[in-house]
Amino acid sequence: MRVLTALQAAAALAVAVRLARGRDRLPPLAVARDRPPAPARLTPPRVSVVIPARDEEARLGPCLSALLADPDVAEIVVVDDESRDGTARLAAELGAKVIAGAPPPEGWVGKQWALKQGVEAAGGDVVVTLDADTRPAPGLIGALTAALGEYDLVSVGPRFVCEGVAEQALHASFLATLVYRFGPIGPSAPPAPHRTMANGQCTAFRRTAMLDARGFARVRGHMSDDVALARTLASDGWSVGFLEAGGLLEVDMHDSAAGVWREWGRSLSLRDVTAPGRQAADLAVVWLTAALPVLRLVSGRPTRLDLALLTVRLLLAGVLRGSYTRPGPGVLLSPLLDPLAALRLTQATLRPVRGWRGRTYPATTTASHLGQVATGGWPDPTIMSPGRATTVTRSRPDPTATRPGRVTTGGSSAPPDRSAAR
């Protein structure tokens, strides 16, 4: 019992340190209404929006309609990832540029392959990637482009559309596990590359820099592709920003509590981008500080530390109300589902899912995935010419280069020059 109490106290301290970072968070991404006009000699960057879409006919329309009305968007590229519904037809009718995606090569997960094709086909200086279930508000694209003056890769956290008490409660419980493991969104100090977080529902970067870095090819086998990409590029020296943008972006991810459990639960553990020791420590934090206090409360035997942790969790639930478009009682009830969230994380860690939308991908060991993130991965067979061997080395920042106006030559993929987006 004393050992368990000591472990719980240590986990509580770790959570307290992470939550304390919320006092010094970066401001949310917002429309820069008072930004001075750019000098006449500087041409604003051309922005392409790339949307990977597989069987998204039912959800794609609102996203495209919002983007087509945005003057900051130069083109919209929808990569139809072998959809079995009317995704391509709908996108073309609404005015998007539709790319018929080729089947994923061996070793590729479909989304990364679709994004690679879309970025290569895009004509913009800046690329914003969006999932089909996102709902961008006016000003989002311009704000993301402006943020590239400070970062090389930007992703944002949205507000979630969750209807129903059970769906919202389970979703908020899952969301709380991310805060307990990684701290609040928008840390003022960048985390270590192996703890960097991102949200692949919405990212922004400079097209040429991403192509030079071979970003999507280097994380092609990951199910946690967004975090894998951010950590890989952060290891290269890229400045990675993860900002709150609930005022400019909404996401309607799931239509039921079962969907939250099945779909979000499978990727929330981040198993293929987290070392086993760190994975165990993160699970221990969730079980000891979130699940155990609830279990003891239900059994009628909470300790004083349990009661303190429950108070902290209720306060976090109040803060998380701002993460939902229509927060209801489910958010405040979410602490009661923390044992289920801990169970789902454990299940996803021990039995990871390697399938999505009718595709199943070969199981790959965590060790090889982590090696791919750390070293840049294997040569990409899709960029090799017949009869010619191509060797790609891990990209590194150029210590002799200066910003702005840096010029790079050769095949290196140093962190990109941000001056073009200013």
VOPAGU-2260 file (C-alpha; in pm, 1 decimal, decimal comma):
REM VOPAGU-2260
SITE   aa  ch    i         X         Y         Z
SITE  MET   A    0       0,0       0,0       0,0
SITE  ARG   A    1     283,0     238,8      83,0
SITE  VAL   A    2     448,9     167,2    -250,1
SITE  LEU   A    3     123,9     242,0    -434,9
SITE  THR   A    4      81,6     564,9    -237,5
SITE  ALA   A    5     437,1     671,4    -320,9
SITE  LEU   A    6     385,2     595,6    -689,9
SITE  GLN   A    7      58,0     786,6    -691,6
SITE  ALA   A    8     223,4    1085,8    -524,8
SITE  ALA   A    9     502,9    1083,2    -784,9
SITE  ALA   A   10     248,4    1063,3   -1067,7
SITE  ALA   A   11      47,9    1345,6    -911,2
SITE  LEU   A   12     360,8    1561,4    -901,6
SITE  ALA   A   13     425,0    1492,4   -1270,8
SITE  VAL   A   14      68,1    1593,1   -1357,1
SITE  ALA   A   15      94,1    1907,9   -1144,7
SITE  VAL   A   16     411,3    2013,2   -1326,4
SITE  ARG   A   17     245,6    1957,3   -1664,4
SITE  LEU   A   18     -73,6    2139,3   -1572,5
SITE  ALA   A   19     130,0    2430,9   -1437,8
SITE  ARG   A   20     249,2    2499,2   -1791,2
SITE  GLY   A   21    -102,4    2620,1   -1863,1
SITE  ARG   A   22     -28,0    2942,9   -1676,1
SITE  ASP   A   23     218,0    3043,3   -1948,5
SITE  ARG   A   24      53,1    2918,4   -2264,8
SITE  LEU   A   25      85,7    3085,3   -2602,2
SITE  PRO   A   26    -219,8    3283,8   -2711,7
SITE  PRO   A   27    -470,3    3106,8   -2938,1
SITE  LEU   A   28    -435,8    3137,1   -3311,3
SITE  ALA   A   29    -646,8    3433,4   -3418,4
SITE  VAL   A   30    -712,9    3657,3   -3715,7
SITE  ALA   A   31    -454,0    3934,8   -3716,2
SITE  ARG   A   32    -695,1    4219,4   -3783,6
SITE  ASP   A   33    -448,4    4493,7   -3699,1
SITE  ARG   A   34    -151,7    4347,9   -3882,6
SITE  PRO   A   35      25,7    4615,3   -4091,0
SITE  PRO   A   36      20,7    4558,9   -4466,0
SITE  ALA   A   37     318,1    4377,5   -4614,4
SITE  PRO   A   38     573,9    4591,5   -4800,8
SITE  ALA   A   39     485,2    4634,7   -5164,8
SITE  ARG   A   40     795,9    4442,9   -5275,8
SITE  LEU   A   41     679,0    4128,0   -5095,5
SITE  THR   A   42     421,2    3912,1   -5265,3
SITE  PRO   A   43     191,1    3726,2   -5024,8
SITE  PRO   A   44     249,0    3352,2   -5042,5
SITE  ARG   A   45      13,9    3147,6   -5255,8
SITE  VAL   A   46    -171,9    2899,2   -5035,8
SITE  SER   A   47    -286,9    2554,9   -5144,4
SITE  VAL   A   48    -518,6    2350,2   -4924,0
SITE  VAL   A   49    -474,3    1973,9   -4954,7
SITE  ILE   A   50    -749,5    1740,6   -4830,6
SITE  PRO   A   51    -694,7    1363,6   -4827,2
SITE  ALA   A   52   -1036,2    1203,8   -4868,2
SITE  ARG   A   53   -1145,8     841,2   -4857,9
SITE  ASP   A   54   -1520,6     780,4   -4854,3
SITE  GLU   A   55   -1592,9    1134,1   -4729,4
SITE  GLU   A   56   -1894,5    1226,4   -4944,0
SITE  ALA   A   57   -2112,1    1275,0   -4634,5
SITE  ARG   A   58   -1869,4    1511,0   -4457,7
SITE  LEU   A   59   -1664,9    1690,1   -4721,0
SITE  GLY   A   60   -1918,2    1950,6   -4839,7
SITE  PRO   A   61   -1907,8    2198,5   -4546,6
SITE  CYS   A   62   -1528,1    2198,2   -4545,2
SITE  LEU   A   63   -1503,5    2273,4   -4917,2
SITE  SER   A   64   -1775,7    2538,4   -4907,9
SITE  ALA   A   65   -1594,0    2729,0   -4634,9
SITE  LEU   A   66   -1260,7    2711,7   -4816,5
SITE  LEU   A   67   -1407,2    2821,3   -5151,0
SITE  ALA   A   68   -1533,1    3138,9   -4984,4
SITE  ASP   A   69   -1192,6    3220,6   -4831,5
SITE  PRO   A   70    -992,0    3477,2   -5033,0
SITE  ASP   A   71    -666,7    3354,1   -4876,2
SITE  VAL   A   72    -703,3    3016,3   -5051,7
SITE  ALA   A   73    -551,6    3000,3   -5400,4
SITE  GLU   A   74    -644,0    2639,3   -5473,9
SITE  ILE   A   75    -802,4    2335,9   -5311,0
SITE  VAL   A   76    -658,9    1995,0   -5391,3
SITE  VAL   A   77    -872,0    1695,5   -5292,9
SITE  VAL   A   78    -688,8    1364,5   -5317,0
SITE  ASP   A   79    -953,9    1098,5   -5373,7
SITE  ASP   A   80    -799,6     803,0   -5194,5
SITE  GLU   A   81    -977,4     525,3   -5385,4
SITE  SER   A   82   -1315,8     624,4   -5244,0
SITE  ARG   A   83   -1607,0     387,2   -5288,2
SITE  ASP   A   84   -1868,3     665,7   -5275,3
SITE  GLY   A   85   -1921,3     999,1   -5450,0
SITE  THR   A   86   -1633,0    1185,9   -5285,5
SITE  ALA   A   87   -1456,0    1272,2   -5612,1
SITE  ARG   A   88   -1776,4    1377,0   -5787,5
SITE  LEU   A   89   -1881,4    1605,6   -5502,7
SITE  ALA   A   90   -1538,7    1768,5   -5479,3
SITE  ALA   A   91   -1528,0    1833,4   -5854,4
SITE  GLU   A   92   -1881,8    1974,1   -5859,5
SITE  LEU   A   93   -1796,0    2219,0   -5582,6
SITE  GLY   A   94   -1488,1    2343,3   -5768,1
SITE  ALA   A   95   -1192,3    2165,8   -5610,1
SITE  LYS   A   96    -901,7    2024,0   -5804,7
SITE  VAL   A   97    -942,9    1647,1   -5771,7
SITE  ILE   A   98    -647,5    1409,5   -5784,3
SITE  ALA   A   99    -725,4    1042,4   -5835,4
SITE  GLY   A  100    -500,1     885,2   -5576,9
SITE  ALA   A  101    -298,2     580,8   -5673,1
SITE  PRO   A  102    -309,1     271,6   -5449,9
SITE  PRO   A  103     -67,0     300,2   -5157,9
SITE  PRO   A  104     267,0     128,6   -5225,7
SITE  GLU   A  105     386,7    -139,6   -4990,0
SITE  GLY   A  106     484,0       5,9   -4654,3
SITE  TRP   A  107     266,2     316,7   -4685,4
SITE  VAL   A  108     -39,6     405,0   -4479,2
SITE  GLY   A  109    -307,6     555,0   -4702,1
SITE  LYS   A  110    -327,0     902,8   -4550,5
SITE  GLN   A  111      45,7     972,2   -4579,5
SITE  TRP   A  112      45,1     848,6   -4937,7
SITE  ALA   A  113    -251,9    1069,8   -5023,5
SITE  LEU   A  114     -86,5    1372,5   -4859,7
SITE  LYS   A  115     237,7    1311,4   -5048,2
SITE  GLN   A  116      49,2    1305,1   -5378,5
SITE  GLY   A  117    -149,2    1615,6   -5287,6
SITE  VAL   A  118     152,3    1820,9   -5181,3
SITE  GLU   A  119     338,0    1726,0   -5498,7
SITE  ALA   A  120      39,3    1832,0   -5710,4
SITE  ALA   A  121     -17,2    2160,4   -5522,9
SITE  GLY   A  122     103,6    2484,8   -5673,8
SITE  GLY   A  123     117,9    2701,8   -5362,6
SITE  ASP   A  124     417,7    2829,2   -5170,0
SITE  VAL   A  125     236,9    2731,8   -4848,0
SITE  VAL   A  126      34,9    2414,4   -4802,4
SITE  VAL   A  127    -240,3    2373,8   -4543,6
SITE  THR   A  128    -365,5    2019,4   -4495,1
SITE  LEU   A  129    -716,1    1965,3   -4359,8
SITE  ASP   A  130    -919,9    1657,0   -4285,6
SITE  ALA   A  131   -1257,5    1630,3   -4455,4
SITE  ASP   A  132   -1445,3    1655,2   -4124,3
SITE  THR   A  133   -1299,3    1996,7   -4036,9
SITE  ARG   A  134   -1503,0    2316,6   -4049,3
SITE  PRO   A  135   -1265,3    2610,1   -4109,9
SITE  ALA   A  136   -1384,8    2958,2   -4016,2
SITE  PRO   A  137   -1298,8    3273,8   -4213,0
SITE  GLY   A  138    -945,1    3380,6   -4130,9
SITE  LEU   A  139    -804,1    3038,5   -4044,3
SITE  ILE   A  140    -588,7    3006,6   -4356,1
SITE  GLY   A  141    -450,6    3358,5   -4322,3
SITE  ALA   A  142    -372,7    3304,2   -3953,8
SITE  LEU   A  143    -191,8    2977,9   -4027,6
SITE  THR   A  144      11,9    3145,1   -4300,0
SITE  ALA   A  145     106,6    3427,3   -4063,7
SITE  ALA   A  146     212,8    3172,3   -3799,0
SITE  LEU   A  147     467,8    3034,1   -4043,5
SITE  GLY   A  148     663,2    3351,8   -3976,8
SITE  GLU   A  149     747,1    3197,4   -3638,9
SITE  TYR   A  150     731,2    2824,1   -3708,9
SITE  ASP   A  151     834,4    2580,4   -3978,6
SITE  LEU   A  152     542,4    2345,5   -3910,3
SITE  VAL   A  153     216,9    2453,1   -3746,5
SITE  SER   A  154     -74,1    2241,7   -3631,0
SITE  VAL   A  155    -370,4    2349,8   -3424,1
SITE  GLY   A  156    -626,2    2220,5   -3179,1
SITE  PRO   A  157    -990,8    2276,7   -3280,1
SITE  ARG   A  158   -1322,8    2286,2   -3101,0
SITE  PHE   A  159   -1500,8    1953,7   -3116,9
SITE  VAL   A  160   -1858,9    1892,2   -3220,4
SITE  CYS   A  161   -1985,4    1624,5   -2982,2
SITE  GLU   A  162   -2355,9    1565,2   -2937,8
SITE  GLY   A  163   -2502,6    1353,4   -2661,3
SITE  VAL   A  164   -2397,7    1320,5   -2299,9
SITE  ALA   A  165   -2221,5     985,0   -2337,6
SITE  GLU   A  166   -2028,4    1084,5   -2650,2
SITE  GLN   A  167   -1915,5    1412,2   -2497,9
SITE  ALA   A  168   -1822,9    1254,6   -2163,3
SITE  LEU   A  169   -1609,0     982,7   -2322,3
SITE  HIS   A  170   -1445,9    1227,2   -2563,8
SITE  ALA   A  171   -1360,9    1469,7   -2281,8
SITE  SER   A  172   -1217,7    1183,9   -2074,9
SITE  PHE   A  173    -993,0    1081,8   -2364,9
SITE  LEU   A  174    -892,6    1446,1   -2413,7
SITE  ALA   A  175    -798,2    1474,8   -2045,9
SITE  THR   A  176    -553,6    1184,9   -2085,0
SITE  LEU   A  177    -361,7    1389,5   -2342,7
SITE  VAL   A  178    -339,0    1683,4   -2102,8
SITE  TYR   A  179    -221,7    1458,7   -1819,0
SITE  ARG   A  180      46,5    1302,9   -2040,4
SITE  PHE   A  181     168,2    1604,7   -2237,8
SITE  GLY   A  182      33,9    1917,2   -2071,1
SITE  PRO   A  183    -197,8    2181,3   -2218,4
SITE  ILE   A  184    -188,3    2282,3   -2581,5
SITE  GLY   A  185      31,4    2578,2   -2678,1
SITE  PRO   A  186     334,2    2540,2   -2450,2
SITE  SER   A  187     545,2    2855,8   -2442,2
SITE  ALA   A  188     867,7    2653,9   -2438,0
SITE  PRO   A  189     907,9    2386,6   -2706,3
SITE  PRO   A  190     910,6    2033,0   -2567,1
SITE  ALA   A  191    1182,9    1783,3   -2646,6
SITE  PRO   A  192    1139,9    1635,0   -2995,5
SITE  HIS   A  193    1033,1    1296,9   -2853,0
SITE  ARG   A  194     748,3    1468,9   -2662,7
SITE  THR   A  195     637,6    1704,1   -2939,6
SITE  MET   A  196     266,3    1691,0   -3018,7
SITE  ALA   A  197      64,5    1780,1   -3327,4
SITE  ASN   A  198    -283,6    1745,2   -3472,7
SITE  GLY   A  199    -296,9    1610,8   -3825,8
SITE  GLN   A  200    -649,3    1740,9   -3879,3
SITE  CYS   A  201    -494,6    2079,1   -3964,0
SITE  THR   A  202    -130,1    2153,0   -4043,5
SITE  ALA   A  203      58,9    2420,9   -4235,9
SITE  PHE   A  204     409,0    2428,7   -4382,5
SITE  ARG   A  205     610,4    2552,7   -4678,3
SITE  ARG   A  206     569,8    2318,2   -4970,5
SITE  THR   A  207     930,2    2314,2   -5094,7
SITE  ALA   A  208    1070,3    2258,8   -4747,0
SITE  MET   A  209     839,9    1961,2   -4686,5
SITE  LEU   A  210     927,4    1806,4   -5020,2
SITE  ASP   A  211    1299,1    1851,7   -4951,0
SITE  ALA   A  212    1258,2    1693,2   -4607,3
SITE  ARG   A  213    1059,7    1398,2   -4751,2
SITE  GLY   A  214     837,7    1435,5   -4447,3
SITE  PHE   A  215     550,7    1205,3   -4541,8
SITE  ALA   A  216     779,3     937,5   -4684,8
SITE  ARG   A  217     975,9     922,1   -4360,4
SITE  VAL   A  218     663,3     847,7   -4154,4
SITE  ARG   A  219     486,1     643,4   -4419,1
SITE  GLY   A  220     423,7     337,2   -4200,8
SITE  HIS   A  221     285,7     515,3   -3895,0
SITE  MET   A  222     -72,8     512,2   -3779,6
SITE  SER   A  223      10,6     810,0   -3552,3
SITE  ASP   A  224     127,6     996,5   -3859,5
SITE  ASP   A  225      76,6    1352,3   -3734,3
SITE  VAL   A  226     282,8    1311,8   -3417,5
SITE  ALA   A  227     542,3    1104,3   -3605,3
SITE  LEU   A  228     583,9    1383,4   -3861,1
SITE  ALA   A  229     613,8    1654,9   -3597,4
SITE  ARG   A  230     869,4    1459,9   -3393,7
SITE  THR   A  231    1073,4    1364,8   -3698,5
SITE  LEU   A  232    1096,8    1724,5   -3819,9
SITE  ALA   A  233    1155,6    1860,1   -3468,9
SITE  SER   A  234    1451,2    1621,6   -3445,5
SITE  ASP   A  235    1579,9    1779,3   -3766,4
SITE  GLY   A  236    1569,4    2122,6   -3603,9
SITE  TRP   A  237    1237,6    2243,6   -3741,1
SITE  SER   A  238    1043,3    2479,7   -3519,3
SITE  VAL   A  239     711,7    2304,6   -3455,0
SITE  GLY   A  240     414,9    2499,4   -3320,4
SITE  PHE   A  241     103,6    2340,0   -3171,0
SITE  LEU   A  242    -149,9    2615,3   -3103,6
SITE  GLU   A  243    -508,3    2637,1   -2985,4
SITE  ALA   A  244    -743,6    2751,8   -3261,9
SITE  GLY   A  245   -1092,9    2672,1   -3138,2
SITE  GLY   A  246   -1219,5    3010,0   -3253,8
SITE  LEU   A  247   -1121,4    2934,5   -3614,1
SITE  LEU   A  248   -1169,7    2559,7   -3657,1
SITE  GLU   A  249   -1430,6    2302,5   -3561,0
SITE  VAL   A  250   -1415,5    1927,2   -3614,9
SITE  ASP   A  251   -1704,5    1681,8   -3623,1
SITE  MET   A  252   -1509,1    1360,5   -3570,9
SITE  HIS   A  253   -1764,0    1104,9   -3452,5
SITE  ASP   A  254   -2137,6    1050,6   -3437,4
SITE  SER   A  255   -2162,2     838,1   -3121,2
SITE  ALA   A  256   -1983,1     729,5   -2806,0
SITE  ALA   A  257   -1910,8     398,5   -2978,8
SITE  GLY   A  258   -1735,4     586,6   -3257,9
SITE  VAL   A  259   -1522,9     777,5   -3007,2
SITE  TRP   A  260   -1426,5     452,9   -2835,2
SITE  ARG   A  261   -1348,4     272,2   -3157,7
SITE  GLU   A  262   -1184,3     539,2   -3375,1
SITE  TRP   A  263   -1016,2     789,4   -3144,0
SITE  GLY   A  264    -934,1     526,8   -2886,3
SITE  ARG   A  265    -724,5     328,1   -3131,5
SITE  SER   A  266    -477,4     613,0   -3198,1
SITE  LEU   A  267    -477,9     793,9   -2864,0
SITE  SER   A  268    -208,1     574,7   -2710,1
SITE  LEU   A  269      53,2     694,6   -2966,1
SITE  ARG   A  270     210,3     351,4   -2935,3
SITE  ASP   A  271     410,2     361,7   -3258,3
SITE  VAL   A  272     584,1     690,2   -3172,9
SITE  THR   A  273     650,7     634,1   -2803,2
SITE  ALA   A  274     929,0     426,3   -2649,1
SITE  PRO   A  275     806,1     137,8   -2431,8
SITE  GLY   A  276     940,1     287,4   -2109,1
SITE  ARG   A  277     775,5     621,0   -2171,9
SITE  GLN   A  278     455,0     444,7   -2276,2
SITE  ALA   A  279     446,8     257,5   -1945,8
SITE  ALA   A  280     511,7     577,9   -1752,2
SITE  ASP   A  281     232,9     762,0   -1935,0
SITE  LEU   A  282     -11,8     478,9   -1869,1
SITE  ALA   A  283      87,3     473,4   -1503,2
SITE  VAL   A  284      18,6     846,7   -1474,0
SITE  VAL   A  285    -331,1     805,3   -1619,4
SITE  TRP   A  286    -416,0     503,9   -1402,4
SITE  LEU   A  287    -277,8     649,5   -1078,1
SITE  THR   A  288    -401,6    1006,7   -1105,9
SITE  ALA   A  289    -723,5     976,3   -1306,7
SITE  ALA   A  290    -862,6     622,3   -1288,0
SITE  LEU   A  291    -762,7     513,0    -935,8
SITE  PRO   A  292    -923,2     808,9    -752,4
SITE  VAL   A  293   -1256,9     739,5    -924,3
SITE  LEU   A  294   -1240,0     368,2    -846,7
SITE  ARG   A  295   -1164,8     439,4    -483,3
SITE  LEU   A  296   -1440,3     698,4    -465,0
SITE  VAL   A  297   -1692,9     449,0    -600,2
SITE  SER   A  298   -1576,2     189,6    -348,3
SITE  GLY   A  299   -1613,4     442,4     -66,6
SITE  ARG   A  300   -1244,1     442,2      27,8
SITE  PRO   A  301   -1080,8     752,2    -125,0
SITE  THR   A  302    -765,4     887,1      35,8
SITE  ARG   A  303    -695,3    1255,2      82,4
SITE  LEU   A  304    -467,9    1244,5    -220,7
SITE  ASP   A  305    -749,1    1083,2    -420,2
SITE  LEU   A  306    -984,4    1364,7    -321,0
SITE  ALA   A  307    -724,8    1624,2    -417,0
SITE  LEU   A  308    -675,4    1458,6    -755,0
SITE  LEU   A  309   -1050,6    1443,3    -811,2
SITE  THR   A  310   -1072,5    1815,6    -738,8
SITE  VAL   A  311    -799,7    1886,4    -992,7
SITE  ARG   A  312    -976,2    1668,3   -1246,7
SITE  LEU   A  313   -1305,3    1851,2   -1197,5
SITE  LEU   A  314   -1127,2    2182,7   -1245,8
SITE  LEU   A  315    -976,3    2048,9   -1568,4
SITE  ALA   A  316   -1323,1    1941,1   -1683,0
SITE  GLY   A  317   -1436,0    2300,0   -1640,4
SITE  VAL   A  318   -1146,2    2420,9   -1853,5
SITE  LEU   A  319   -1215,1    2158,3   -2119,6
SITE  ARG   A  320   -1564,4    2298,1   -2174,8
SITE  GLY   A  321   -1397,7    2553,2   -2400,1
SITE  SER   A  322   -1286,0    2270,7   -2629,8
SITE  TYR   A  323   -1643,2    2196,6   -2741,6
SITE  THR   A  324   -1879,9    2392,7   -2960,8
SITE  ARG   A  325   -2176,9    2314,4   -2736,7
SITE  PRO   A  326   -2044,1    2193,6   -2400,7
SITE  GLY   A  327   -2304,9    2006,2   -2201,5
SITE  PRO   A  328   -2317,0    1802,8   -1882,3
SITE  GLY   A  329   -2108,3    1531,0   -2045,1
SITE  VAL   A  330   -1788,0    1733,9   -2005,0
SITE  LEU   A  331   -1840,4    1777,4   -1631,1
SITE  LEU   A  332   -1933,7    1409,9   -1596,2
SITE  SER   A  333   -1625,4    1297,5   -1786,8
SITE  PRO   A  334   -1410,9    1223,7   -1476,1
SITE  LEU   A  335   -1643,0     931,8   -1399,7
SITE  LEU   A  336   -1532,2     767,9   -1725,4
SITE  ASP   A  337   -1159,0     804,8   -1657,8
SITE  PRO   A  338   -1123,8     435,3   -1564,3
SITE  LEU   A  339   -1270,8     345,5   -1905,1
SITE  ALA   A  340   -1031,4     586,2   -2076,6
SITE  ALA   A  341    -737,2     427,7   -1895,8
SITE  LEU   A  342    -863,1      83,7   -1997,5
SITE  ARG   A  343    -892,7     189,1   -2362,9
SITE  LEU   A  344    -540,5     335,0   -2361,8
SITE  THR   A  345    -405,1      12,3   -2217,7
SITE  GLN   A  346    -594,9    -195,1   -2473,5
SITE  ALA   A  347    -467,0      17,2   -2763,6
SITE  THR   A  348    -112,6     -12,0   -2631,8
SITE  LEU   A  349    -118,6    -389,7   -2594,1
SITE  ARG   A  350    -326,6    -463,6   -2904,2
SITE  PRO   A  351    -272,8    -181,2   -3153,6
SITE  VAL   A  352    -508,0    -154,7   -3450,3
SITE  ARG   A  353    -347,8    -143,6   -3794,7
SITE  GLY   A  354    -653,3     -83,1   -4008,1
SITE  TRP   A  355    -876,8     200,9   -4128,3
SITE  ARG   A  356   -1156,9     242,8   -4382,1
SITE  GLY   A  357   -1135,6    -108,4   -4521,4
SITE  ARG   A  358    -755,4    -124,7   -4535,8
SITE  THR   A  359    -533,6    -331,9   -4310,7
SITE  TYR   A  360    -164,4    -259,0   -4277,7
SITE  PRO   A  361     105,4    -509,5   -4176,9
SITE  ALA   A  362     203,7    -503,2   -3811,9
SITE  THR   A  363     530,2    -322,7   -3749,8
SITE  THR   A  364     720,8    -334,0   -3424,1
SITE  THR   A  365     735,7     -27,2   -3207,2
SITE  ALA   A  366    1114,4     -41,2   -3213,4
SITE  SER   A  367    1135,1     -13,9   -3591,2
SITE  HIS   A  368     878,3     264,9   -3596,4
SITE  LEU   A  369    1072,7     458,9   -3336,0
SITE  GLY   A  370    1389,2     405,0   -3534,2
SITE  GLN   A  371    1215,1     545,8   -3839,7
SITE  VAL   A  372    1118,1     861,3   -3651,1
SITE  ALA   A  373    1462,3     901,0   -3496,9
SITE  THR   A  374    1678,0     846,7   -3805,3
SITE  GLY   A  375    1464,7     943,0   -4100,6
SITE  GLY   A  376    1361,4     592,6   -4194,4
SITE  TRP   A  377    1428,7     370,6   -4490,6
SITE  PRO   A  378    1494,8     481,2   -4849,9
SITE  ASP   A  379    1168,7     568,7   -5020,1
SITE  PRO   A  380    1111,1     327,7   -5309,5
SITE  THR   A  381     862,6     565,7   -5470,5
SITE  ILE   A  382    1132,4     824,1   -5550,3
SITE  MET   A  383    1396,7     588,7   -5688,1
SITE  SER   A  384    1456,1     577,1   -6059,9
SITE  PRO   A  385    1498,0     239,2   -6229,1
SITE  GLY   A  386    1855,7     121,4   -6218,2
SITE  ARG   A  387    1972,8     400,0   -5991,7
SITE  ALA   A  388    2026,8     384,6   -5618,9
SITE  THR   A  389    1930,5     691,3   -5422,2
SITE  THR   A  390    2062,1     755,0   -5074,2
SITE  VAL   A  391    1880,4    1007,2   -4857,4
SITE  THR   A  392    2048,8    1120,9   -4539,6
SITE  ARG   A  393    1877,4    1255,9   -4233,0
SITE  SER   A  394    1821,1    1628,1   -4263,5
SITE  ARG   A  395    1990,2    1859,3   -4016,9
SITE  PRO   A  396    1965,1    2233,0   -3953,9
SITE  ASP   A  397    2243,2    2430,9   -4115,9
SITE  PRO   A  398    2438,7    2594,2   -3830,6
SITE  THR   A  399    2603,4    2842,4   -4068,0
SITE  ALA   A  400    2278,9    2971,2   -4210,5
SITE  THR   A  401    2106,6    3283,5   -4090,1
SITE  ARG   A  402    1746,6    3402,5   -4100,4
SITE  PRO   A  403    1583,6    3560,7   -4290,5
SITE  GLY   A  404    1686,7    3520,6   -4649,9
SITE  ARG   A  405    1884,6    3200,6   -4599,7
SITE  VAL   A  406    1973,9    3015,9   -4916,4
SITE  THR   A  407    2034,8    2642,9   -4910,8
SITE  THR   A  408    2189,3    2437,3   -5184,3
SITE  GLY   A  409    2226,6    2072,4   -5260,6
SITE  GLY   A  410    2010,1    1802,2   -5113,0
SITE  SER   A  411    1988,3    1907,2   -4749,7
SITE  SER   A  412    1654,9    1981,0   -4592,0
SITE  ALA   A  413    1744,5    2233,2   -4327,1
SITE  PRO   A  414    1463,9    2413,0   -4148,4
SITE  PRO   A  415    1302,2    2635,0   -4411,8
SITE  ASP   A  416    1343,5    3007,6   -4450,3
SITE  ARG   A  417    1038,6    3171,6   -4291,6
SITE  SER   A  418    1079,1    3510,5   -4454,1
SITE  ALA   A  419     848,8    3425,2   -4743,8
SITE  ALA   A  420     552,0    3391,9   -4509,7
SITE  ARG   A  421     604,5    3715,6   -4323,3
